[in-house]
Amino acid sequence: MAGIIIQQGHRLFSINGIPDHLHILISMNPKQAPSDLMYHIKKSSSRWINEKGLVPGKFSWQEGFGAFSYGKSQIPDLVRYIENQEEHHRKKTFYDEYLEFLKVFEVEYNEQYLFKPID
């Protein structure tokens, strides 16, 4: 994924995830929309995961994604947060945290369009 992000002209600060989600902190190149970048990341990474047989059955990402803006001074804290995903989500599920993000950033949403938690 790092190669895809860099190839698309963006600067990668951090990437990490756990089984039900992934966080990527980048400085976006304004020549590309976030949805276009996510299309390339999902398409290429899905193909790679399936070619390598890294999961049983066929892997695919859920539809959609969340993108939030932060200031330059927040980068060190965000990198630490991303690097500590496993520990962080022992206390709070990603679903609960994502709802908090939507509320804090005042994003209107319909619950039927939110991602489906992994059982």
KAQUI-V738673 format. One record per residue. N is the residue number from 1. RES is the residue in three letters. PHI is phi in radians with two decimals (none if undefined). PSI is psi in whole degrees, -180 to 180 (999 if undefined). Layout:
n=N res=RES phi=PHI psi=PSI
n=N res=RES phi=PHI psi=PSI
This chain:
n=1 res=MET phi=none psi=-37
n=2 res=ALA phi=-1.02 psi=-43
n=3 res=GLY phi=-1.10 psi=-39
n=4 res=ILE phi=-1.11 psi=-46
n=5 res=ILE phi=-1.07 psi=-47
n=6 res=ILE phi=-1.17 psi=-42
n=7 res=GLN phi=-1.05 psi=-33
n=8 res=GLN phi=-1.41 psi=-1
n=9 res=GLY phi=1.62 psi=23
n=10 res=HIS phi=-1.94 psi=163
n=11 res=ARG phi=-1.81 psi=123
n=12 res=LEU phi=-1.60 psi=129
n=13 res=PHE phi=-1.78 psi=-43
n=14 res=SER phi=-2.81 psi=149
n=15 res=ILE phi=-2.59 psi=133
n=16 res=ASN phi=-2.93 psi=158
n=17 res=GLY phi=-2.83 psi=179
n=18 res=ILE phi=-2.27 psi=178
n=19 res=PRO phi=-0.93 psi=-29
n=20 res=ASP phi=-1.82 psi=0
n=21 res=HIS phi=-2.96 psi=169
n=22 res=LEU phi=-2.40 psi=140
n=23 res=HIS phi=-1.96 psi=138
n=24 res=ILE phi=-2.31 psi=126
n=25 res=LEU phi=-1.92 psi=116
n=26 res=ILE phi=-2.36 psi=161
n=27 res=SER phi=-1.75 psi=114
n=28 res=MET phi=-1.31 psi=136
n=29 res=ASN phi=-1.31 psi=124
n=30 res=PRO phi=-1.16 psi=-6
n=31 res=LYS phi=-1.38 psi=-6
n=32 res=GLN phi=-2.33 psi=138
n=33 res=ALA phi=-1.32 psi=147
n=34 res=PRO phi=-0.94 psi=-38
n=35 res=SER phi=-1.12 psi=-35
n=36 res=ASP phi=-1.17 psi=-43
n=37 res=LEU phi=-1.09 psi=-45
n=38 res=MET phi=-1.11 psi=-35
n=39 res=TYR phi=-1.00 psi=-49
n=40 res=HIS phi=-1.15 psi=-42
n=41 res=ILE phi=-1.09 psi=-50
n=42 res=LYS phi=-1.14 psi=-44
n=43 res=LYS phi=-1.09 psi=-52
n=44 res=SER phi=-1.19 psi=-42
n=45 res=SER phi=-1.23 psi=-37
n=46 res=SER phi=-1.08 psi=-46
n=47 res=ARG phi=-1.05 psi=-45
n=48 res=TRP phi=-1.11 psi=-47
n=49 res=ILE phi=-1.04 psi=-43
n=50 res=ASN phi=-1.24 psi=-39
n=51 res=GLU phi=-1.12 psi=-36
n=52 res=LYS phi=-1.46 psi=-10
n=53 res=GLY phi=1.10 psi=40
n=54 res=LEU phi=-1.35 psi=-14
n=55 res=VAL phi=-2.36 psi=152
n=56 res=PRO phi=-1.21 psi=142
n=57 res=GLY phi=1.31 psi=-164
n=58 res=LYS phi=-1.69 psi=127
n=59 res=PHE phi=-1.51 psi=140
n=60 res=SER phi=-2.66 psi=148
n=61 res=TRP phi=-1.36 psi=153
n=62 res=GLN phi=-1.21 psi=160
n=63 res=GLU phi=-1.21 psi=153
n=64 res=GLY phi=1.42 psi=176
n=65 res=PHE phi=-2.95 psi=167
n=66 res=GLY phi=-2.03 psi=139
n=67 res=ALA phi=-2.34 psi=130
n=68 res=PHE phi=-2.29 psi=147
n=69 res=SER phi=-1.72 psi=141
n=70 res=TYR phi=-2.36 psi=163
n=71 res=GLY phi=-1.53 psi=159
n=72 res=LYS phi=-0.98 psi=-38
n=73 res=SER phi=-1.18 psi=-16
n=74 res=GLN phi=-1.56 psi=-8
n=75 res=ILE phi=-0.97 psi=-49
n=76 res=PRO phi=-1.02 psi=-41
n=77 res=ASP phi=-1.16 psi=-39
n=78 res=LEU phi=-1.16 psi=-39
n=79 res=VAL phi=-1.09 psi=-45
n=80 res=ARG phi=-1.07 psi=-43
n=81 res=TYR phi=-1.04 psi=-46
n=82 res=ILE phi=-1.15 psi=-41
n=83 res=GLU phi=-1.17 psi=-22
n=84 res=ASN phi=-1.89 psi=33
n=85 res=GLN phi=-1.02 psi=-46
n=86 res=GLU phi=-1.06 psi=-48
n=87 res=GLU phi=-1.13 psi=-44
n=88 res=HIS phi=-1.03 psi=-42
n=89 res=HIS phi=-1.48 psi=5
n=90 res=ARG phi=-1.27 psi=-25
n=91 res=LYS phi=-1.67 psi=-29
n=92 res=LYS phi=-2.57 psi=134
n=93 res=THR phi=-1.22 psi=156
n=94 res=PHE phi=-1.11 psi=-39
n=95 res=TYR phi=-1.00 psi=-48
n=96 res=ASP phi=-1.10 psi=-41
n=97 res=GLU phi=-1.15 psi=-40
n=98 res=TYR phi=-1.11 psi=-41
n=99 res=LEU phi=-1.06 psi=-39
n=100 res=GLU phi=-1.08 psi=-45
n=101 res=PHE phi=-0.98 psi=-48
n=102 res=LEU phi=-1.04 psi=-40
n=103 res=LYS phi=-1.24 psi=-46
n=104 res=VAL phi=-1.06 psi=-41
n=105 res=PHE phi=-1.53 psi=5
n=106 res=GLU phi=0.95 psi=47
n=107 res=VAL phi=-1.65 psi=122
n=108 res=GLU phi=-1.27 psi=141
n=109 res=TYR phi=-2.64 psi=160
n=110 res=ASN phi=-2.03 psi=123
n=111 res=GLU phi=-0.99 psi=-28
n=112 res=GLN phi=-1.15 psi=-18
n=113 res=TYR phi=-1.75 psi=2
n=114 res=LEU phi=-1.33 psi=160
n=115 res=PHE phi=-1.06 psi=161
n=116 res=LYS phi=-1.68 psi=120
n=117 res=PRO phi=-1.06 psi=147
n=118 res=ILE phi=-1.38 psi=131
n=119 res=ASP phi=-1.42 psi=999
